[in-house]
Amino acid sequence: ALLDFSQKKLYRDVMGETFRNLASVGKDDNLPSPCQSKTIHASNLLLFRKFSPNYFLTYDIMFSVCKIVHLEIALIIPISHVGHKPYEYQKNGEKPYKCNVCGKAFSYLQCFEKHKRNHTGGKTYKCKECGKAFVQLETFQRHMVTHTGGASYKCKDCGKTFSSSASLQIHEKAHTGEKPYKCKHCGKAYRYHQTLQIHERTHTGEKSYECKKCSKAFSCPSTLRIHERTHNGKKPYECKQCGKTFRYYPSFQTHERVHTGEKPYECKPCGKTFSSNIGFQIHERNHTGEKPYECQKCSKAFSCPSSFRKHERTHTGEKPYECKECGKKAFISPSSFRIHQRSHTGEKPYECKQCGKTFRYYPSFQKHERTHTGEKPYECKECGRAFSCSTLLRLHERTHTGEKLYECKQCGKACRDYTSLETHIRIHTGEKPYECKQCGKAFRCYQSFRRHERNHTGEKPYECKKCSKAFRCPSYLRTHERTHTREKPYECLIFYSFILC
């Protein structure tokens, strides 16, 4: 007959007492005590098994301060079926319990039952403090320590505490740099066995964990759980500083560094620091030239996965990010969509520290900053003239090539840039969209409007480096500069033809 719960408990207590009594027999008092409460020394493990043939242990290997191997009892579990001998299975290598979903085999029924819950999603152990649920009892027990504050295993290097010796051992590898788990296929080494197992599936192509909503398959259960949040909209990670919530823990971690200012990832070649590991890895490729993401349509390669995905949409024509404000406009990338939204919200997140001017777009902000620093990193190869932004350089280069890409459909006039074409078209339409609030005068061209506004404000932003004289517009400054250089670029062709005659 099977034992009920109280009988099992009594049996376990009696066996524990029996073991402690037997373990003390013949003990050498000169040797340091290898075991404390709830631990079994390796030499006594067989003795324990002999006196409890119907029980087996699930244990974690750990090392004590004196370097003697201990076996920590996590759980003593009764075998629920007669005639099975799990230790013999382990000895012979036999694994009678096979998972129908992924084919993985197990020596012990209990381990097999635990594994099955990964597929079914069954989480039988629920924390009363925070409501979090767990598949395995051991994981649940470790979690409970986070509430009680009883994390007794402390890292000597950084002081971080852990609820189990196994967790501490895993953490210590982060300091030593030890990577004991090596892939047989490609030789890549890993710090954790679980990470190696997940990596090996990239070679085998095994994807055992399938999403019930969209049938997408994954190589590990954690990736499946993260994916499921895209369907249920769950964002479990909340920032205590600003209340922002996140679907993924790495995104949450990176966001927190916005508040702390922490940038733990430093590039050795140039010293630049990063708040996220992904940003750091992408940056490193600027030095190595690595571009691992290649387009199958046109073979163009990219260093960053987001740039690659964005490029792919130029082939498919897909624009998944649609603006709800204006309805019609859609975008290839989320960043383009966010930037567009600022035109509705009026948000200008980039502020100049020198003059306080704010900008909607980062390139505009960058270009403006160079008016203070005088930096002109873009140089023309033909004439050596330098520019503060790449678009101005491209426009200038057309003065050498004579290229005029934009043609007016009304009169056939060609323009070097689209802005010039737009301004020209207004000659035909009579449109003058830029109106002065001071005097009501309207202008066809934005530059003319800005120049006119300075008549009212008295602003003269263009200053001569030779004599410090300031001007309202750049053309006036260029004309003035020639008084210093004595340059006279305009020749009269009629005068020369008269002399030659």
C-alpha positions as CSV (number, residue, x, y, z in Angstrom):
1,A,0.0,0.0,0.0
2,L,1.1,3.5,-0.7
3,L,2.1,5.8,2.2
4,D,-0.1,8.9,2.8
5,F,1.4,12.4,3.3
6,S,1.9,12.1,7.1
7,Q,3.5,8.6,6.8
8,K,5.8,9.9,4.1
9,K,6.9,12.8,6.3
10,L,7.5,10.5,9.3
11,Y,9.5,8.1,7.0
12,R,11.6,11.0,5.7
13,D,12.3,12.3,9.3
14,V,13.2,8.8,10.5
15,M,15.5,8.2,7.6
16,G,17.2,11.5,8.1
17,E,17.8,10.7,11.8
18,T,19.1,7.2,10.8
19,F,21.5,8.7,8.3
20,R,22.9,11.3,10.8
21,N,23.5,8.6,13.4
22,L,25.2,6.2,10.8
23,A,27.2,9.0,9.3
24,S,28.8,9.8,12.7
25,V,30.0,6.2,13.2
26,G,33.7,5.9,12.7
27,K,34.2,9.6,12.2
28,D,37.7,10.9,12.5
29,D,37.6,13.8,15.0
30,N,40.9,15.1,13.7
31,L,39.4,15.9,10.3
32,P,37.4,19.1,9.7
33,S,33.7,18.4,9.6
34,P,32.7,18.1,5.9
35,C,29.0,18.5,6.4
36,Q,26.7,20.9,8.1
37,S,22.9,20.8,8.3
38,K,21.1,19.6,5.2
39,T,24.3,18.5,3.5
40,I,25.6,15.0,2.6
41,H,29.3,14.4,2.1
42,A,30.2,12.4,-1.0
43,S,31.7,9.5,1.0
44,N,28.4,9.0,2.8
45,L,26.0,9.3,-0.1
46,L,26.0,5.5,-0.9
47,L,25.3,4.9,2.8
48,F,22.3,7.1,2.6
49,R,21.1,5.4,-0.5
50,K,21.4,2.0,1.1
51,F,19.1,2.9,4.0
52,S,16.6,4.7,1.7
53,P,16.3,2.4,-1.4
54,N,12.8,3.8,-2.3
55,Y,14.0,7.5,-2.3
56,F,16.3,9.4,-4.5
57,L,17.9,12.8,-4.4
58,T,17.9,15.8,-6.7
59,Y,21.0,17.8,-5.7
60,D,23.3,20.7,-6.7
61,I,27.1,20.2,-6.5
62,M,28.7,22.9,-4.5
63,F,32.1,23.6,-2.9
64,S,32.6,24.6,0.7
65,V,35.3,27.1,1.9
66,C,37.6,24.2,2.8
67,K,37.3,22.9,-0.9
68,I,35.7,19.6,0.2
69,V,33.0,18.5,-2.2
70,H,29.5,18.5,-0.7
71,L,26.2,17.4,-2.1
72,E,23.4,19.8,-1.1
73,I,19.9,18.2,-0.6
74,A,17.4,20.2,-2.5
75,L,14.6,17.7,-2.3
76,I,14.0,14.1,-1.3
77,I,11.3,12.6,-3.6
78,P,9.6,9.2,-3.2
79,I,9.4,7.1,-6.4
80,S,5.8,6.9,-7.4
81,H,5.9,3.6,-9.1
82,V,7.0,0.2,-7.9
83,G,10.0,-1.6,-9.4
84,H,11.8,1.4,-11.0
85,K,15.4,1.9,-10.0
86,P,16.5,5.4,-11.1
87,Y,20.1,5.0,-10.0
88,E,20.5,1.9,-12.1
89,Y,19.2,3.9,-15.1
90,Q,21.8,6.6,-14.4
91,K,24.5,4.0,-14.1
92,N,23.6,2.1,-17.3
93,G,22.8,5.3,-19.2
94,E,19.2,4.2,-19.9
95,K,16.6,7.0,-20.3
96,P,13.2,5.4,-20.4
97,Y,11.2,8.7,-20.2
98,K,11.0,10.4,-23.6
99,C,9.3,13.7,-24.5
100,N,6.8,13.3,-27.4
101,V,7.2,17.0,-28.3
102,C,10.9,17.5,-28.6
103,G,12.3,14.0,-28.3
104,K,14.4,14.7,-25.2
105,A,14.9,11.6,-22.9
106,F,15.2,11.4,-19.1
107,S,16.4,8.9,-16.5
108,Y,14.0,10.1,-13.8
109,L,10.2,10.5,-14.0
110,Q,10.4,13.6,-11.8
111,C,12.8,15.3,-14.2
112,F,10.6,14.3,-17.2
113,E,7.5,15.7,-15.5
114,K,9.3,19.0,-14.9
115,H,10.4,19.2,-18.5
116,K,6.9,18.6,-19.8
117,R,5.7,21.7,-18.1
118,N,8.0,23.7,-20.4
119,H,5.8,22.7,-23.3
120,T,2.4,22.9,-21.6
121,G,3.2,26.2,-19.8
122,G,2.1,24.7,-16.5
123,K,3.4,26.7,-13.6
124,T,2.3,24.9,-10.4
125,Y,4.3,27.0,-7.8
126,K,2.9,30.5,-7.3
127,C,4.5,33.2,-5.1
128,K,1.9,34.8,-2.7
129,E,4.1,37.9,-2.3
130,C,4.2,39.0,-6.0
131,G,2.0,36.5,-7.9
132,K,4.9,35.2,-10.0
133,A,4.5,31.5,-11.0
134,F,7.2,28.9,-11.6
135,V,7.5,25.5,-13.3
136,Q,10.1,24.0,-10.9
137,L,10.0,23.9,-7.1
138,E,13.7,24.7,-6.8
139,T,13.3,27.9,-8.9
140,F,10.3,28.9,-6.8
141,Q,12.3,28.3,-3.6
142,R,15.2,30.4,-4.9
143,H,12.7,33.2,-5.9
144,M,11.2,33.2,-2.4
145,V,14.6,34.1,-0.9
146,T,14.4,37.5,-2.8
147,H,11.4,38.4,-0.6
148,T,12.8,37.1,2.7
149,G,16.2,38.6,2.1
150,G,18.0,35.4,2.9
151,A,20.4,35.3,0.0
152,S,23.3,33.7,1.8
153,Y,25.8,33.2,-1.0
154,K,27.9,36.3,-1.6
155,C,30.3,37.0,-4.4
156,K,33.8,38.1,-3.1
157,D,34.5,40.2,-6.2
158,C,31.4,42.4,-6.4
159,G,29.4,41.7,-3.2
160,K,26.3,40.5,-5.1
161,T,24.3,37.9,-3.1
162,F,22.6,34.7,-4.4
163,S,20.0,32.3,-3.0
164,S,21.9,29.2,-4.1
165,S,25.5,28.0,-4.4
166,A,24.9,27.0,-8.0
167,S,23.8,30.5,-8.9
168,L,26.9,32.0,-7.2
169,Q,29.1,29.6,-9.2
170,I,27.5,30.6,-12.5
171,H,27.9,34.3,-11.6
172,E,31.6,33.9,-10.6
173,K,32.4,32.9,-14.2
174,A,31.5,36.4,-15.3
175,H,34.6,37.6,-13.2
176,T,37.0,34.9,-14.2
177,G,36.0,34.9,-17.9
178,E,35.8,31.1,-17.8
179,K,33.8,29.6,-20.7
180,P,33.9,25.8,-20.1
181,Y,31.1,24.8,-22.6
182,K,32.4,24.5,-26.1
183,C,30.3,23.8,-29.3
184,K,31.4,20.7,-31.1
185,H,30.2,22.1,-34.5
186,C,32.0,25.5,-34.6
187,G,34.2,25.7,-31.5
188,K,32.4,28.7,-30.0
189,A,32.7,28.7,-26.2
190,Y,30.0,29.7,-23.6
191,R,29.9,30.5,-19.9
192,Y,26.7,28.6,-19.3
193,H,25.6,25.1,-20.4
194,Q,22.1,26.3,-21.1
195,T,23.4,28.9,-23.5
196,L,25.5,26.2,-25.3
197,Q,22.4,24.1,-25.7
198,I,20.4,27.0,-27.2
199,H,23.4,27.8,-29.5
200,E,23.7,24.1,-30.7
201,R,20.1,24.3,-32.0
202,T,21.3,26.9,-34.6
203,H,23.3,24.0,-36.1
204,T,20.5,21.4,-35.8
205,G,17.7,23.8,-36.7
206,E,15.6,22.4,-33.8
207,K,12.7,24.6,-32.8
208,S,10.6,22.7,-30.3
209,Y,8.7,25.6,-28.7
210,E,5.7,26.8,-30.9
211,C,3.5,29.8,-30.3
212,K,-0.2,28.8,-30.1
213,K,-1.3,32.2,-31.6
214,C,0.8,32.4,-34.8
215,S,2.6,29.0,-34.9
216,K,6.0,30.7,-34.9
217,A,8.6,28.2,-33.5
218,F,11.5,28.9,-31.2
219,S,14.6,27.1,-30.0
220,C,14.1,27.8,-26.3
221,P,11.1,28.4,-23.9
222,S,12.3,31.8,-22.7
223,T,12.3,33.1,-26.3
224,L,8.8,31.8,-26.8
225,R,7.6,33.5,-23.6
226,I,9.1,36.8,-24.7
227,H,7.5,36.4,-28.1
228,E,4.1,35.7,-26.5
229,R,4.1,39.3,-25.1
230,T,3.7,40.6,-28.6
231,H,0.3,39.0,-28.7
232,N,-0.9,39.7,-25.1
233,G,0.7,43.2,-25.0
234,K,2.2,42.4,-21.6
235,K,5.1,44.7,-20.5
236,P,6.2,43.4,-17.1
237,Y,9.2,45.7,-16.6
238,E,8.4,49.1,-15.2
239,C,10.9,52.0,-14.6
240,K,10.6,53.3,-11.0
241,Q,11.9,56.7,-12.1
242,C,9.5,57.6,-14.9
243,G,6.9,54.8,-15.0
244,K,7.7,53.7,-18.5
245,T,7.1,50.0,-19.1
246,F,9.0,47.5,-21.3
247,R,8.3,44.2,-22.9
248,Y,11.9,43.0,-22.7
249,Y,14.4,43.1,-19.8
250,P,17.4,44.2,-21.8
251,S,15.4,47.2,-23.1
252,F,14.4,48.0,-19.5
253,Q,18.0,47.7,-18.4
254,T,19.2,50.0,-21.2
255,H,16.5,52.5,-20.4
256,E,17.4,52.6,-16.7
257,R,20.9,53.8,-17.7
258,V,19.2,56.9,-19.2
259,H,18.5,58.0,-15.6
260,T,21.8,56.7,-14.1
261,G,24.0,57.9,-16.9
262,E,25.8,54.6,-16.8
263,K,27.7,53.5,-20.0
264,P,29.4,50.2,-19.1
265,Y,30.5,49.2,-22.6
266,E,33.6,50.9,-23.8
267,C,35.2,50.6,-27.3
268,K,38.9,49.9,-27.0
269,P,40.0,51.4,-30.3
270,C,38.3,54.8,-29.9
271,G,37.2,55.0,-26.2
272,K,33.5,55.7,-27.0
273,T,31.1,54.3,-24.4
274,F,27.7,52.8,-24.7
275,S,24.7,52.1,-22.5
276,S,23.6,49.0,-24.3
277,N,25.6,45.9,-25.5
278,I,23.8,45.9,-28.8
279,G,24.8,49.5,-29.5
280,F,28.4,48.7,-28.6
281,Q,28.5,45.6,-30.9
282,I,27.1,47.6,-33.8
283,H,29.6,50.3,-33.2
284,E,32.5,47.8,-33.1
285,R,31.7,46.9,-36.7
286,N,32.7,50.4,-37.8
287,H,36.2,49.4,-36.8
288,T,36.2,45.8,-38.1
289,G,34.1,46.6,-41.2
290,E,32.0,43.5,-40.5
291,K,28.6,43.5,-42.2
292,P,26.8,40.2,-41.3
293,Y,23.4,41.1,-42.6
294,E,23.1,40.6,-46.3
295,C,20.1,41.3,-48.5
296,Q,19.2,38.2,-50.6
297,K,17.6,40.5,-53.3
298,C,20.5,42.8,-54.1
299,S,23.4,41.4,-51.9
300,K,23.8,44.8,-50.1
301,A,25.3,44.1,-46.6
302,F,24.6,45.9,-43.3
303,S,26.3,46.1,-39.9
304,C,23.0,46.6,-38.0
305,P,19.9,44.4,-38.1
306,S,17.4,47.3,-38.0
307,S,19.1,48.9,-41.1
308,F,18.9,45.6,-42.8
309,R,15.2,45.2,-42.0
310,K,14.5,48.7,-43.1
311,H,16.3,48.1,-46.4
312,E,14.4,44.9,-47.1
313,R,11.2,46.9,-47.1
314,T,12.4,48.9,-50.0
315,H,12.1,45.7,-52.0
316,T,8.8,44.6,-50.6
317,G,7.2,48.1,-50.4
318,E,6.0,47.3,-46.9
319,K,5.3,50.3,-44.7
320,P,4.0,48.9,-41.4
321,Y,4.1,52.1,-39.4
322,E,1.0,54.2,-40.2
323,C,0.3,57.6,-38.7
324,K,-3.2,57.8,-37.1
325,E,-3.2,61.6,-37.1
326,C,-2.9,62.1,-40.9
327,G,-4.2,58.6,-41.9
328,K,-2.5,58.3,-45.3
329,K,1.2,58.6,-44.4
330,A,3.0,55.3,-43.6
331,F,6.7,54.5,-42.8
332,I,9.2,51.8,-43.3
333,S,10.9,52.1,-39.9
334,P,9.6,52.9,-36.3
335,S,12.3,55.7,-36.0
336,S,10.9,57.4,-39.2
337,F,7.4,57.1,-37.8
338,R,8.4,58.6,-34.4
339,I,10.2,61.5,-36.1
340,H,7.1,62.2,-38.2
341,Q,4.9,62.2,-35.1
342,R,6.8,65.2,-33.9
343,S,5.3,67.3,-36.7
344,H,1.9,66.7,-35.0
345,T,3.0,67.0,-31.3
346,G,5.4,69.9,-31.9
347,E,8.0,68.1,-29.8
348,K,11.6,69.4,-30.3
349,P,13.8,67.1,-28.1
350,Y,17.2,68.4,-29.3
351,E,18.3,71.6,-27.5
352,C,21.5,73.5,-28.2
353,K,23.5,74.1,-25.1
354,Q,25.1,77.2,-26.6
355,C,22.0,79.3,-27.5
356,G,19.0,77.2,-26.2
357,K,17.5,76.7,-29.7
358,T,15.5,73.5,-30.0
359,F,15.2,71.1,-33.0
360,R,12.7,68.5,-34.1
361,Y,15.3,66.4,-36.0
362,Y,18.8,65.3,-34.9
363,P,20.5,66.1,-38.2
364,S,19.2,69.7,-38.1
365,F,20.5,69.9,-34.5
366,Q,23.9,68.5,-35.5
367,K,24.1,71.0,-38.4
368,H,23.2,73.9,-36.1
369,E,25.8,73.0,-33.5
370,R,28.5,73.4,-36.2
371,T,27.5,77.1,-36.6
372,H,29.0,77.5,-33.1
373,T,32.0,75.2,-33.4
374,G,32.8,76.2,-37.0
375,E,33.3,72.5,-37.9
376,K,32.9,71.7,-41.6
377,P,33.7,68.0,-42.0
378,Y,32.5,67.6,-45.6
379,E,35.0,68.8,-48.2
380,C,34.6,69.1,-52.0
381,K,37.3,67.0,-53.8
382,E,37.1,69.4,-56.8
383,C,37.7,72.8,-55.2
384,G,38.4,72.0,-51.5
385,R,35.4,74.0,-50.2
386,A,34.1,72.6,-46.9
387,F,30.6,72.2,-45.7
388,S,28.9,71.6,-42.3
389,C,26.5,68.9,-43.6
390,S,26.6,66.2,-46.3
391,T,23.5,67.5,-48.1
392,L,25.1,70.9,-48.7
393,L,28.2,69.2,-50.1
394,R,26.1,67.1,-52.5
395,L,24.3,70.2,-53.7
396,H,27.6,72.0,-54.2
397,E,29.1,69.1,-56.2
398,R,26.4,69.7,-58.8
399,T,27.9,73.1,-59.6
400,H,30.9,71.2,-60.9
401,T,29.1,68.4,-62.6
402,G,26.3,70.6,-64.0
403,E,23.8,68.0,-62.9
404,K,20.2,69.4,-62.6
405,L,17.9,66.5,-61.6
406,Y,14.7,68.4,-61.0
407,E,12.8,69.8,-64.0
408,C,9.7,72.1,-64.0
409,K,6.8,70.6,-65.9
410,Q,5.4,74.1,-66.7
411,C,8.4,75.7,-68.5
412,G,11.1,72.9,-68.6
413,K,13.6,74.8,-66.3
414,A,15.9,72.4,-64.5
415,C,17.1,72.9,-60.9
416,R,19.9,71.4,-58.9
417,D,17.8,70.6,-55.8
418,Y,14.2,69.9,-55.0
419,T,13.9,73.0,-52.7
420,S,14.9,75.2,-55.6
421,L,12.3,73.5,-57.9
422,E,9.6,74.0,-55.3
423,T,10.5,77.7,-55.0
424,H,10.5,78.0,-58.8
425,I,7.1,76.4,-59.2
426,R,5.6,79.2,-57.0
427,I,6.5,81.7,-59.8
428,H,3.8,79.9,-61.9
429,T,1.3,79.3,-59.1
430,G,1.8,82.8,-57.4
431,E,2.0,81.1,-54.0
432,K,3.8,82.9,-51.2
433,P,3.5,80.7,-48.1
434,Y,5.9,82.6,-45.9
435,E,4.3,85.7,-44.3
436,C,6.0,88.2,-42.0
437,K,4.0,88.6,-38.7
438,Q,5.4,92.0,-38.2
439,C,4.4,93.7,-41.5
440,G,2.4,91.1,-43.4
441,K,4.8,90.9,-46.3
442,A,4.7,87.5,-48.0
443,F,7.6,85.5,-49.6
444,R,7.9,82.8,-52.1
445,C,11.2,81.5,-50.7
446,Y,12.0,80.6,-47.1
447,Q,15.5,82.1,-47.2
448,S,14.1,85.4,-48.4
449,F,11.6,85.4,-45.6
450,R,14.3,84.7,-43.0
451,R,16.5,87.4,-44.4
452,H,13.5,89.9,-44.3
453,E,12.7,89.0,-40.6
454,R,16.2,90.1,-39.6
455,N,15.2,93.7,-40.7
456,H,12.8,93.6,-37.8
457,T,14.9,91.8,-35.3
458,G,18.2,93.4,-36.2
459,E,19.9,90.0,-36.1
460,K,23.2,89.7,-38.0
461,P,24.5,86.2,-37.7
462,Y,27.2,86.3,-40.4
463,E,30.4,87.8,-39.1
464,C,33.6,88.6,-41.0
465,K,36.6,86.9,-39.4
466,K,39.0,89.6,-40.5
467,C,37.2,92.7,-39.1
468,S,34.3,91.3,-37.1
469,K,31.7,93.2,-39.2
470,A,28.4,91.4,-39.1
471,F,25.8,90.9,-41.9
472,R,22.1,89.9,-42.3
473,C,22.6,87.3,-45.0
474,P,25.5,85.2,-46.3
475,S,25.7,86.8,-49.7
476,Y,26.4,90.2,-48.1
477,L,29.2,88.6,-46.1
478,R,30.7,87.0,-49.2
479,T,30.6,90.4,-51.1
480,H,32.3,92.1,-48.1
481,E,35.0,89.4,-47.7
482,R,36.2,90.3,-51.2
483,T,37.2,93.8,-50.0
484,H,39.9,92.0,-47.9
485,T,40.9,89.4,-50.5
486,R,40.7,91.9,-53.5
487,E,39.0,89.2,-55.4
488,K,37.0,90.4,-58.5
489,P,35.2,87.3,-59.9
490,Y,33.0,89.1,-62.4
491,E,34.5,90.1,-65.7
492,C,32.8,92.2,-68.4
493,L,32.9,90.3,-71.7
494,I,31.7,93.4,-73.7
495,F,34.7,95.4,-72.5
496,Y,37.2,92.7,-73.5
497,S,35.6,92.2,-77.0
498,F,35.9,96.0,-77.5
499,I,39.6,96.0,-76.7
500,L,40.3,93.1,-79.0
501,C,38.6,94.9,-81.9
